[in-house]
């Protein structure tokens, strides 16, 4: 995984899940979108600062080695920002079928803009 993340231009949700499973054991699979007005940031239509998944959870702290997102419905103005292991920022306005896999120990990610109708499938992996 170059620079702590991988961008995939075109992948089906099925193939994305299988690719994530090659990295280790799944911890959680969830949908990221605008579903709630309060609670976890991944389910709200708000910007999110740079972070590593699990930072705010005692149950998942230091257990998430890889975070993967595949876009199942594009839309909104949301941009996913990845800070690579060298602290360079990369910006992705994910479209349907595009994916990001992030090494959660080397990189951080954020969200800018508004989610609106965009939906991502997110998978957390504990590495092998």
Secondary structure, 3 states (H helix, E strand, C coil): CHHHEEEECCCCHHHHHHHHHCCEEEEEEEEECCCCCCCCHHHCCCCEEEECCCCCCCCCCCCCCEEEEEEEECCCCCEEEEECCCCCEEEECCCCCCEEEEECCCCEEEEECCCCCCEEEEEEEEEC
